[in-house]
């Protein structure tokens, strides 16, 4: 199990769930998510077939747990920089974090589960945005968050498919110029226009 994922709960249950999550990541590196079967997941995890059903109803729940934990960690590290209106620093943190765990994120974003990981990233980003200042703009903050988060995760998946063609700093700049700055700039312009009226 990647060191980034630590699940809560009693030790035996936690170890079983962590083994299943690690097995899911291993299998995602080998095949599309839709081809992963419960039996091969349990064999890879070293747990009994029936044990799987004490923890999960279907393999997608394992994937959701893996993605949820990693995305929570990623957002907890990067969102504070965005909240200080320093999108460049937040994006450098985000891209640096993804680069340090390149194999893991490549597996999650391009290993046949990208659509689920993207959906979870957008869902969690929307939760973070609801804690913002709530100032009205001409573009609803929730819509801007959905568009920015979805586009950012798509850009990260594209970057990971490029090999080492672009550094984390270059990718952070691309995302900032293409995705974040237009939205943040629009919000700033809206705030300025409201103050002047």
C-alpha positions in Angstrom: 0.0 0.0 0.0 1.4 3.4 -0.8 2.6 5.2 2.3 0.2 8.1 1.4 -2.9 6.0 2.3 -3.5 5.2 5.9 -7.0 4.1 6.7 -8.6 4.4 10.1 -10.3 1.6 12.1 -9.2 -1.4 14.1 -5.9 -2.9 13.1 -7.1 -6.1 11.5 -9.9 -4.4 9.5 -7.5 -1.6 8.5 -4.8 -4.0 7.3 -7.3 -5.9 5.2 -8.6 -2.8 3.6 -5.1 -1.4 3.0 -4.1 -4.8 1.4 -7.2 -4.6 -0.9 -6.4 -0.9 -1.8 -2.8 -1.8 -2.6 -4.0 -4.7 -4.7 -6.3 -2.4 -6.6 -3.5 0.0 -7.4 -1.3 -2.9 -8.6 -4.0 -4.3 -10.8 -4.8 -0.8 -12.2 -1.2 -0.6 -13.3 -1.8 -3.8 -15.3 -5.3 -3.5 -16.8 -8.3 -1.2 -17.1 -10.5 -0.9 -14.0 -13.5 -2.6 -15.8 -11.5 -5.8 -16.2 -10.6 -6.1 -12.5 -12.4 -9.0 -10.8 -13.0 -9.5 -7.1 -11.3 -12.9 -7.1 -8.0 -11.5 -8.6 -8.2 -8.5 -6.2 -8.5 -10.8 -3.2 -5.7 -13.2 -4.4 -3.4 -10.2 -5.0 -4.3 -8.8 -1.5 -3.8 -12.2 0.2 -7.3 -12.2 1.7 -10.2 -14.6 1.3 -12.9 -14.0 -1.2 -15.6 -13.8 1.4 -13.5 -11.4 3.4 -13.8 -8.9 0.6 -17.6 -8.7 1.2 -17.1 -7.9 4.9 -15.5 -4.6 3.7 -16.9 -3.8 0.3 -19.9 -4.6 -1.9 -18.0 -4.2 -5.2 -14.5 -3.3 -6.5 -15.6 0.3 -7.3 -15.8 1.0 -3.6 -12.1 0.0 -3.2 -11.2 2.4 -6.0 -13.3 5.2 -4.5 -11.5 4.7 -1.1 -8.1 4.8 -2.7 -8.9 7.9 -4.8 -10.7 9.7 -2.0 -7.8 9.4 0.4 -5.2 10.5 -2.1 -7.3 13.4 -3.3 -8.0 14.6 0.3 -4.3 14.6 0.9 -3.6 16.5 -2.4 -6.3 19.1 -1.8 -5.3 19.6 1.9 -1.8 20.4 0.7 -2.7 22.7 -2.2 -5.9 24.5 -1.4 -4.4 26.7 1.3 -2.2 28.4 -1.3 -5.3 29.0 -3.5 -7.1 30.5 -0.5 -4.2 33.0 -0.1 -5.0 33.9 -3.8 -1.6 32.6 -4.8 -2.6 30.2 -7.5 0.9 29.8 -8.8 2.2 28.5 -5.5 -0.8 26.2 -5.1 -0.3 24.8 -8.6 3.4 24.3 -8.0 2.5 22.3 -4.9 -0.1 20.3 -6.7 2.2 19.4 -9.7 5.1 18.7 -7.4 3.0 16.3 -5.3 1.8 14.5 -8.4 5.3 14.3 -9.8 6.7 12.8 -6.6 4.1 10.1 -6.9 4.1 10.0 -10.7 3.6 6.2 -11.1 0.7 6.2 -8.6 -1.1 9.2 -10.2 -0.4 7.9 -13.7 -2.1 4.6 -12.7 -5.1 6.5 -11.1 -5.6 9.0 -13.9 -4.8 6.9 -17.0 -5.3 3.3 -15.8 -8.9 2.9 -16.7 -10.3 4.6 -13.6 -9.6 8.2 -14.6 -13.3 9.0 -14.9 -14.0 8.0 -11.3 -10.9 9.7 -10.0 -11.8 12.9 -11.9 -15.3 12.8 -10.5 -14.0 12.4 -6.9 -11.5 15.3 -7.5 -14.3 17.6 -8.7 -16.6 16.5 -5.8 -14.0 17.2 -3.2 -12.9 20.5 -4.8 -16.6 21.6 -4.7 -16.6 20.8 -1.0 -13.6 23.0 -0.5 -15.1 25.8 -2.5 -18.2 25.9 -0.3 -16.0 27.0 2.6 -14.8 30.1 0.7 -15.9 33.7 1.2 -19.1 33.2 -0.9 -18.8 36.5 -2.6 -21.1 36.6 -5.7 -19.5 36.8 -9.1 -20.9 36.8 -12.7 -19.8 33.1 -12.8 -21.2 31.0 -10.0 -18.3 29.8 -7.8 -19.6 26.2 -7.9 -19.6 26.2 -11.7 -16.1 27.7 -11.8 -14.9 25.1 -9.4 -16.4 22.3 -11.4 -14.8 23.6 -14.6 -11.4 24.4 -13.1 -11.1 21.2 -11.1 -12.2 19.0 -14.0 -9.9 20.8 -16.4 -7.0 20.7 -14.0 -7.3 16.9 -13.5 -7.6 16.4 -17.2 -4.4 18.5 -17.7 -2.6 16.4 -15.1 -3.6 13.2 -16.9 -2.3 14.6 -20.2 1.0 15.7 -18.5 1.5 12.2 -17.0 1.1 10.7 -20.5 3.8 13.0 -21.9 6.6 11.2 -20.0 9.1 13.7 -18.7 8.5 16.4 -21.5 7.5 19.1 -19.0 8.6 19.9 -15.5 6.3 20.4 -12.5 6.9 24.1 -12.7 6.1 24.2 -16.4 2.9 22.2 -16.0 1.9 24.4 -13.1 2.3 27.5 -15.3 0.3 25.8 -18.1 -2.6 25.0 -15.8 -2.5 28.5 -14.3 -2.5 30.3 -17.7 -5.1 28.0 -19.3 -7.5 27.2 -16.4 -7.0 29.1 -13.1 -6.1 32.6 -14.1 -9.0 33.1 -16.4 -11.5 32.2 -13.7 -9.7 34.0 -10.9 -9.2 37.0 -13.1 -12.9 37.0 -13.9 -13.8 36.9 -10.2 -11.4 39.7 -9.4 -12.9 41.8 -12.3 -16.4 41.2 -10.9 -15.3 42.2 -7.4 -13.7 45.4 -8.7 -16.8 46.3 -10.8 -19.1 45.8 -7.8 -16.9 48.0 -5.6 -16.9 50.8 -8.2 -20.8 50.8 -8.4 
